[in-house]
Amino acid sequence: MLENYLPVLIFMAVGIGFGLVPVIAGFLLAPHKPDSEKNSPYECGFEAFEDTRMPFDVRYYLVAILFIIFDLEIAFLFPWAVVLEQIGWFGYLAMMLFLGILVIGFIYEWKKGALEWE
């Protein structure tokens, strides 16, 4: 029973090792010389000028959602491209319909100004 899980356990141990060893080595080997400049809050090269709890503009979330939607299109294109020869013309036409709907949505958002940033 253990021989079935041993490769998985080894893979997990190596992955955790690759993640933890550099962090631990950084804590042990890095020079510890903190000063007020290093410990100060950093925001784009200048001091923060507003409260960190201020609400974001709704357009930020709209652009983020649009990015996720159109980014998922790529996630569907890779598996489709791998099996294109096996699914034939029906699969090709189905993907073209899918891409057409996404392009229509993209053009609609573009015309509405959702991609504009002031």
KEKE-3310 file (N, C-alpha, C; in steps of 0.2 Angstrom, whole numbers, plus 5000, padded with zeros to 4 digits):
npx = (5004:5010:5019:5012:5009:5021:5029:5021:5022:5036:5037:5030:5038:5050:5045:5040:5053:5060:5053:5054:5068:5076:5070:5073:5087:5088:5084:5094:5107:5106:5111:5107:5102:5092:5084:5076:5072:5072:5062:5050:5034:5031:5026:5025:5037:5035:5029:5015:4999:4986:4972:4974:4962:4954:4940:4941:4939:4925:4927:4940:4937:4929:4937:4946:4938:4934:4947:4949:4938:4942:4954:4952:4947:4959:4963:4953:4957:4969:4968:4958:4965:4974:4967:4961:4962:4955:4942:4937:4927:4916:4920:4928:4920:4912:4921:4924:4911:4911:4922:4917:4906:4913:4921:4911:4906:4918:4919:4907:4910:4920:4915:4906:4915:4921:4934:4941:4952:4953)
npy = (4994:5006:5008:5013:5026:5032:5038:5050:5056:5058:5067:5078:5081:5085:5096:5104:5106:5113:5125:5129:5128:5139:5150:5148:5148:5161:5168:5164:5167:5180:5197:5206:5221:5231:5247:5263:5268:5256:5249:5257:5261:5257:5264:5264:5272:5283:5291:5285:5293:5293:5285:5268:5260:5265:5265:5256:5261:5256:5253:5247:5234:5230:5230:5220:5209:5208:5205:5192:5185:5185:5180:5167:5162:5158:5148:5138:5137:5130:5116:5113:5115:5104:5093:5095:5088:5076:5080:5086:5095:5099:5102:5112:5122:5124:5130:5141:5148:5150:5158:5169:5174:5178:5188:5197:5201:5207:5218:5225:5229:5237:5247:5252:5258:5252:5248:5259:5270:5283)
npz = (5000:5004:4994:4983:4987:4990:4979:4978:4991:4991:4981:4986:4997:4991:4984:4995:5001:4991:4992:5006:5009:5003:5009:5023:5022:5018:5030:5039:5033:5028:5031:5045:5047:5051:5048:5049:5037:5029:5035:5033:5026:5009:4994:4978:4977:4984:4999:5007:5005:5008:5017:5020:5020:5011:4999:4983:4966:4956:4943:4943:4948:4938:4927:4931:4932:4918:4913:4919:4913:4899:4900:4903:4891:4884:4892:4888:4875:4873:4877:4867:4856:4856:4854:4842:4829:4832:4836:4825:4812:4818:4832:4828:4823:4834:4843:4836:4836:4850:4852:4844:4851:4862:4856:4852:4864:4869:4860:4863:4877:4874:4866:4876:4884:4895:4896:4896:4906:4917)
capx = (5000:5014:5023:5008:5009:5028:5031:5018:5026:5043:5036:5028:5044:5054:5042:5041:5060:5061:5050:5057:5076:5078:5067:5077:5093:5088:5084:5100:5113:5106:5113:5101:5103:5086:5084:5070:5071:5070:5055:5045:5030:5033:5021:5027:5043:5034:5026:5008:4996:4979:4971:4974:4956:4949:4937:4943:4934:4922:4931:4945:4935:4926:4943:4949:4933:4935:4953:4948:4934:4945:4960:4949:4947:4965:4962:4949:4960:4975:4965:4955:4970:4977:4962:4957:4961:4950:4935:4935:4924:4911:4924:4931:4914:4909:4925:4923:4905:4913:4926:4913:4903:4918:4923:4905:4906:4923:4917:4902:4913:4925:4910:4903:4920:4923:4941:4945:4954:4954)
capy = (5000:5012:5009:5017:5033:5034:5044:5056:5058:5060:5073:5083:5082:5089:5103:5108:5107:5118:5131:5131:5129:5146:5155:5147:5150:5169:5171:5162:5170:5187:5202:5209:5228:5235:5254:5266:5268:5249:5247:5262:5258:5259:5263:5267:5276:5289:5290:5284:5299:5292:5279:5261:5257:5269:5260:5256:5263:5250:5251:5243:5227:5228:5228:5214:5203:5207:5201:5185:5182:5184:5175:5160:5160:5155:5141:5134:5136:5125:5109:5112:5114:5098:5087:5097:5083:5071:5082:5087:5101:5101:5105:5118:5127:5125:5134:5148:5151:5152:5164:5174:5177:5182:5194:5202:5204:5212:5224:5228:5232:5242:5253:5255:5262:5249:5247:5266:5272:5290)
capz = (5000:5004:4988:4979:4989:4991:4974:4980:4997:4989:4977:4991:5001:4987:4983:5001:5002:4987:4995:5013:5010:5001:5015:5029:5020:5018:5037:5042:5030:5026:5036:5049:5048:5050:5049:5049:5030:5027:5039:5032:5021:5003:4989:4972:4977:4989:5005:5007:5006:5010:5021:5016:5020:5006:4994:4976:4961:4954:4937:4945:4948:4931:4922:4934:4930:4911:4912:4920:4907:4893:4901:4903:4884:4883:4895:4884:4868:4873:4876:4861:4850:4857:4852:4836:4824:4834:4836:4818:4810:4824:4837:4826:4823:4841:4846:4832:4839:4857:4851:4841:4857:4866:4853:4852:4871:4870:4857:4867:4882:4872:4865:4882:4888:4901:4896:4897:4912:4918)
cpx = (5004:5018:5018:5008:5016:5030:5027:5021:5032:5042:5034:5034:5048:5051:5042:5048:5062:5058:5053:5064:5078:5076:5071:5084:5094:5088:5091:5106:5112:5108:5107:5103:5097:5087:5077:5068:5069:5063:5049:5040:5032:5028:5023:5033:5041:5030:5018:5004:4989:4978:4971:4967:4951:4946:4940:4937:4931:4925:4936:4943:4932:4932:4946:4944:4933:4941:4952:4944:4938:4952:4958:4948:4953:4965:4958:4953:4965:4972:4962:4960:4974:4973:4958:4956:4956:4943:4932:4931:4919:4914:4926:4926:4912:4914:4925:4917:4907:4917:4922:4909:4907:4920:4917:4905:4912:4922:4912:4905:4917:4920:4907:4908:4922:4930:4945:4946:4955:4960)
cpy = (5006:5013:5013:5025:5036:5039:5050:5060:5061:5067:5079:5085:5087:5096:5107:5110:5113:5125:5133:5132:5136:5151:5154:5149:5158:5171:5169:5166:5177:5192:5205:5216:5232:5243:5257:5267:5262:5247:5252:5259:5261:5258:5267:5272:5283:5287:5289:5290:5299:5286:5273:5258:5261:5264:5261:5258:5256:5248:5247:5235:5225:5226:5221:5208:5202:5203:5194:5181:5180:5180:5168:5157:5156:5148:5136:5132:5130:5118:5107:5111:5107:5092:5090:5092:5078:5073:5084:5094:5103:5104:5112:5124:5129:5131:5141:5151:5154:5158:5170:5178:5181:5189:5199:5205:5209:5218:5228:5232:5238:5248:5256:5259:5259:5248:5254:5267:5280:5292)
cpz = (5000:4998:4983:4981:4990:4986:4976:4986:4995:4985:4981:4995:4998:4986:4989:5003:4998:4989:5001:5013:5008:5007:5021:5028:5020:5025:5040:5039:5028:5032:5039:5051:5047:5051:5048:5041:5027:5029:5037:5026:5014:4998:4983:4972:4981:4994:5004:5009:5008:5014:5017:5016:5015:5001:4987:4972:4958:4947:4938:4945:4942:4927:4925:4931:4922:4909:4913:4915:4901:4893:4901:4896:4882:4886:4892:4877:4868:4873:4870:4855:4850:4853:4845:4831:4826:4834:4829:4817:4815:4829:4835:4826:4830:4844:4842:4835:4846:4856:4848:4847:4861:4863:4853:4859:4872:4866:4860:4873:4880:4870:4871:4886:4894:4901:4896:4905:4913:4922)
residu = (MET:LEU:GLU:ASN:TYR:LEU:PRO:VAL:LEU:ILE:PHE:MET:ALA:VAL:GLY:ILE:GLY:PHE:GLY:LEU:VAL:PRO:VAL:ILE:ALA:GLY:PHE:LEU:LEU:ALA:PRO:HIS:LYS:PRO:ASP:SER:GLU:LYS:ASN:SER:PRO:TYR:GLU:CYS:GLY:PHE:GLU:ALA:PHE:GLU:ASP:THR:ARG:MET:PRO:PHE:ASP:VAL:ARG:TYR:TYR:LEU:VAL:ALA:ILE:LEU:PHE:ILE:ILE:PHE:ASP:LEU:GLU:ILE:ALA:PHE:LEU:PHE:PRO:TRP:ALA:VAL:VAL:LEU:GLU:GLN:ILE:GLY:TRP:PHE:GLY:TYR:LEU:ALA:MET:MET:LEU:PHE:LEU:GLY:ILE:LEU:VAL:ILE:GLY:PHE:ILE:TYR:GLU:TRP:LYS:LYS:GLY:ALA:LEU:GLU:TRP:GLU)
# end
